[in-house]
């Protein structure tokens, strides 16, 4: 790496780190002040015993008796020391709740994004190369339906059809059957942990519980990857250099490799965006399937005016988005230097 290249990479990384810090400060501030105005967790703590003395004691415990600016700086100080607070709904440290909930969301999101990426690329590429074929037209038709369908409606219909009517899949409650005990927790991913523990029953149960939520996410998210790949491939196919490559008799596999290299930067960015959405904003699917991940945890926290989990999940979402964008941009520059570091 020469001196100029090193300097460019240093500027690129510095800008991204500064941008991440600014985003985290803004997200923290917005989440803090919004949660303070939408409700108070005091009555959740005191229950039916609502004497003025008990309410005031709870307010003092939560520092709600102090000015809003003082509450904010207290929270920032705790945050800088790694203290995300205590959930007033689960009565656990928020950091511990996140450690337990995150693997469930990551497993669902990871399995989904792998299938979404594979299907989106294959279908989009095929439909672009063979636009007049039956497969190309069928892929376009399916993607149009996927964009139009509401995920929660599709999830409810699938549950009604495949669980209540045909009894093909297990009850949409959790990640694994209640009668199966999976004691090994190497990664937090039930698919991996069950295989490492040699527990085939747990693996099969985990697969069955993933089928419907993964199908809903794949069916409603793949069209976005498909449309991008389709439009980019069509545009590249019409470019002069591809026409010249064909005229010189280059093999199709070589031409396709050049096409994939050209669409890779925008494709990586969209995949990263969708992965971030699946991790941080998949509340509806987790609620419908009672999936014990971050989405369901965040929804319960919001319903109970539980400040600390809401702010912590907002921070985690900001970190995930920025980290994935950073990785996507970095790989895009490595794949195609024309993107540049300026």
C-alpha positions in Angstrom: 0.0 0.0 0.0 1.5 3.3 -1.1 1.5 6.5 0.9 -1.5 8.1 -1.0 -3.5 4.9 -0.6 -2.8 4.8 3.1 -3.8 8.4 3.5 -7.1 7.9 1.6 -8.0 4.9 3.7 -7.2 6.8 6.9 -9.5 9.7 5.8 -12.2 7.2 4.9 -12.1 5.4 8.2 -11.8 8.6 10.2 -14.9 10.1 8.5 -16.9 6.9 9.1 -16.0 6.7 12.8 -16.9 10.4 13.3 -20.1 9.9 11.5 -20.9 6.9 13.6 -20.3 8.9 16.8 -22.5 11.7 15.6 -25.3 9.3 14.7 -25.1 7.5 18.1 -25.3 10.9 19.9 -28.3 11.9 17.9 -30.1 8.6 18.3 -29.4 8.5 22.0 -30.7 12.1 22.4 -33.8 11.5 20.3 -34.7 8.2 22.0 -34.1 9.6 25.4 -36.3 12.7 25.1 -39.1 10.9 23.1 -39.4 8.1 25.7 -39.6 10.7 28.5 -42.6 12.4 26.9 -44.6 9.3 26.0 -45.1 7.8 29.4 -43.7 6.9 32.8 -42.7 3.5 34.1 -43.4 4.5 37.7 -46.9 2.9 37.8 -45.5 -0.3 36.4 -43.2 -0.4 39.3 -45.6 0.4 42.1 -48.5 -1.7 40.7 -51.8 -1.2 42.5 -50.2 0.5 45.5 -50.3 4.0 44.4 -49.9 6.2 47.5 -48.0 9.4 47.0 -45.1 8.2 49.1 -44.6 5.1 47.0 -44.9 7.0 43.7 -42.4 9.6 44.9 -39.9 6.9 46.1 -40.1 5.3 42.7 -39.6 8.6 40.9 -36.5 9.2 43.0 -35.1 5.7 42.3 -35.5 6.4 38.5 -34.1 9.9 38.9 -37.4 11.2 37.5 -37.6 13.8 40.2 -34.6 15.6 38.7 -34.7 18.1 35.8 -34.7 16.5 32.3 -31.2 17.8 31.5 -29.8 16.2 34.7 -31.6 12.9 33.8 -30.0 13.0 30.4 -26.4 13.5 31.6 -26.9 10.8 34.3 -27.9 8.4 31.5 -25.0 9.4 29.3 -22.6 8.9 32.1 -24.0 5.4 32.9 -23.9 4.6 29.2 -20.2 5.5 28.9 -19.5 3.1 31.8 -21.3 0.2 30.0 -24.5 0.5 32.2 -27.6 0.3 30.0 -29.9 0.4 33.0 -32.5 -2.0 34.5 -35.6 -3.1 32.6 -38.6 -2.2 34.8 -40.6 -5.0 32.9 -38.2 -7.9 33.3 -36.3 -6.6 36.3 -33.0 -7.6 34.7 -30.1 -5.5 33.5 -30.8 -4.5 30.0 -27.4 -5.7 28.8 -28.3 -9.2 30.0 -31.7 -9.1 28.3 -30.0 -8.1 25.0 -27.5 -10.9 25.3 -30.4 -13.4 25.6 -32.6 -11.9 22.9 -30.0 -11.0 20.3 -29.2 -14.6 19.2 -32.8 -15.3 18.3 -33.1 -12.2 16.1 -29.7 -12.9 14.5 -30.5 -16.5 13.7 -33.8 -15.5 12.0 -32.2 -12.6 10.2 -29.1 -14.5 9.1 -31.0 -17.5 7.7 -33.4 -15.1 5.9 -30.8 -12.8 4.4 -28.8 -15.8 3.0 -31.9 -17.1 1.2 -33.0 -13.6 0.2 -29.6 -12.9 -1.4 -29.3 -16.3 -3.2 -32.8 -16.1 -4.6 -32.7 -12.4 -5.4 -29.4 -12.7 -7.3 -30.3 -15.9 -9.2 -33.8 -14.8 -10.1 -32.9 -11.3 -11.0 -29.9 -12.3 -13.1 -31.9 -15.0 -14.9 -34.8 -12.7 -15.5 -32.5 -10.0 -17.0 -30.6 -12.4 -19.2 -33.7 -14.2 -20.4 -36.3 -11.5 -20.3 -38.7 -13.2 -22.8 -38.5 -16.7 -21.3 -41.2 -18.1 -19.0 -38.8 -18.1 -16.0 -38.0 -14.4 -16.5 -41.7 -13.4 -16.7 -42.6 -15.7 -13.8 -39.8 -14.2 -11.6 -41.1 -10.7 -12.4 -44.7 -11.7 -11.5 -43.7 -13.3 -8.2 -41.6 -10.3 -7.2 -44.5 -7.9 -7.9 -46.7 -10.0 -5.6 -44.0 -10.1 -2.9 -43.8 -6.3 -2.8 -47.5 -5.9 -2.6 -48.2 -8.4 0.3 -48.2 -7.1 3.9 -45.9 -9.4 5.9 -48.2 -9.6 9.0 -51.1 -10.6 6.8 -49.1 -13.3 5.0 -47.8 -14.5 8.3 -51.3 -14.9 9.7 -52.6 -16.6 6.6 -49.7 -19.1 6.6 -50.3 -19.8 10.3 -54.0 -20.4 9.8 -53.3 -22.6 6.7 -50.3 -24.7 7.7 -50.8 -24.9 11.5 -54.6 -24.7 12.2 -55.8 -26.5 9.0 -53.1 -28.9 7.9 -51.0 -29.2 11.1 -47.8 -29.3 9.1 -45.8 -26.9 11.2 -45.6 -26.5 15.0 -47.4 -23.8 16.9 -46.0 -20.4 16.2 -44.6 -20.0 19.7 -40.9 -19.6 20.2 -37.9 -21.1 18.6 -38.2 -24.7 19.6 -40.7 -27.2 21.0 -41.3 -26.8 24.7 -40.7 -30.5 25.4 -37.1 -30.4 23.9 -34.3 -29.3 26.2 -31.4 -27.7 24.5 -28.8 -27.3 27.2 -25.8 -26.5 25.0 -25.4 -22.8 24.1 -22.2 -22.3 22.1 -23.4 -19.6 19.7 -27.0 -18.9 20.7 -28.1 -20.1 17.2 -30.3 -23.2 17.9 -29.5 -24.6 14.5 -25.7 -24.6 15.2 -25.9 -25.5 18.9 -28.2 -28.5 18.3 -25.8 -29.8 15.7 -22.8 -29.3 17.9 -24.5 -31.0 20.7 -25.6 -33.9 18.5 -29.2 -33.2 19.3 -31.0 -34.0 16.1 -34.5 -33.6 17.6 -33.6 -30.1 18.6 -32.2 -29.3 15.1 -35.4 -30.6 13.4 -37.6 -28.7 15.8 -35.6 -25.5 15.2 -35.9 -25.9 11.4 -39.7 -26.4 11.7 -40.1 -23.3 13.8 -38.0 -21.2 11.3 -40.0 -22.3 8.2 -42.9 -19.9 8.4 -41.2 -16.7 9.7 -38.3 -17.2 7.2 -40.7 -17.8 4.3 -42.5 -14.6 5.1 -39.3 -12.5 5.3 -37.9 -14.1 2.2 -41.1 -13.7 0.1 -41.6 -10.0 1.1 -37.9 -8.9 1.0 -36.4 -10.8 -2.0 -38.2 -8.6 -4.5 -36.1 -5.6 -3.5 -32.9 -7.6 -4.3 -34.5 -9.0 -7.4 -35.5 -5.6 -8.8 -32.1 -4.1 -8.2 -30.2 -7.1 -9.8 -32.7 -7.2 -12.7 -32.4 -3.5 -13.5 -28.6 -3.3 -13.1 -27.9 -6.4 -15.2 -30.2 -5.1 -18.0 -28.3 -1.8 -17.9 -24.9 -3.5 -18.0 -26.0 -5.8 -20.8 -26.8 -2.8 -22.9 -23.5 -1.1 -22.3 -20.9 -0.7 -25.1 -18.2 -2.8 -23.4 -20.4 -5.8 -23.0 -21.6 -5.5 -26.6 -17.9 -5.4 -27.6 -17.1 -8.4 -25.4 -19.8 -10.3 -27.2 -18.5 -9.2 -30.6 -15.0 -10.5 -29.7 -16.5 -13.8 -28.8 -15.9 -13.9 -25.1 -17.5 -16.8 -23.3 -20.7 -16.2 -21.5 -19.3 -17.1 -18.1 -16.6 -14.4 -18.5 -19.2 -11.8 -19.5 -21.4 -12.8 -16.6 -18.4 -12.4 -14.2 -17.8 -8.9 -15.5 -21.5 -8.1 -15.0 -21.5 -9.4 -11.4 -18.4 -7.3 -10.7 -20.2 -4.2 -12.0 -23.4 -4.6 -10.0 -21.6 -5.8 -6.8 -21.3 -2.4 -5.0 -25.0 -1.5 -5.2 -26.0 -5.1 -4.5 -23.8 -5.3 -1.3 -25.3 -2.0 -0.1 -28.9 -3.2 -0.5 -28.1 -6.6 1.1 -26.5 -4.8 4.1 -29.6 -2.5 4.4 -32.0 -5.4 4.3 -29.9 -7.3 6.8 -29.9 -4.3 9.2 -33.7 -4.0 8.8 -34.2 -7.7 9.6 -32.1 -7.3 12.7 -33.4 -4.0 14.1 -36.9 -3.5 12.8 -38.5 -6.9 12.4 -41.0 -6.3 15.2 -44.2 -7.5 13.4 -42.9 -10.9 12.5 -41.5 -11.6 16.0 -44.8 -10.5 17.5 -46.9 -12.7 15.2 -44.7 -15.8 15.8 -43.9 -15.0 19.4 -40.3 -15.1 18.5 -38.2 -14.3 21.6 -35.9 -11.8 19.9 -35.2 -8.1 20.0 -38.3 -7.1 18.2 -40.7 -8.7 20.7 -38.6 -7.4 23.6 -38.7 -3.8 22.2 -42.4 -4.0 21.7 -43.0 -5.1 25.3 -40.7 -2.4 26.5 -42.6 0.3 24.6 -46.0 -1.0 25.7 -44.8 -0.7 29.4 -43.0 2.7 29.0 -39.7 0.9 29.8 -37.1 3.5 28.9 -33.8 1.7 29.1 -34.5 -1.2 26.7 -36.1 1.2 24.1 -33.0 3.5 24.1 -30.6 0.6 24.1 -32.3 -1.1 21.2 -32.3 2.2 19.3 -28.6 2.5 19.9 -28.0 -1.1 18.8 -30.0 -0.5 15.6 -27.9 2.6 14.9 -24.6 0.6 15.4 -25.9 -2.2 13.2 -26.9 0.1 10.4 -23.7 2.0 10.4 -21.4 -1.0 10.7 -23.1 -2.9 7.9 -23.0 0.2 5.7 -19.3 0.6 6.5 -18.6 -3.0 5.6 -20.6 -2.8 2.4 -18.7 0.4 1.3 -15.4 -1.2 2.2 -16.0 -4.3 0.2 -17.4 -2.3 -2.7 -14.2 -0.3 -2.9 -12.1 -3.5 -2.7 -14.2 -5.1 -5.5 -14.4 -2.0 -7.7 -11.7 0.7 -7.0 -13.7 3.1 -9.2 -15.9 3.8 -6.1 -12.8 5.5 -4.6 -12.0 6.6 -1.1 -12.6 10.3 -1.6 
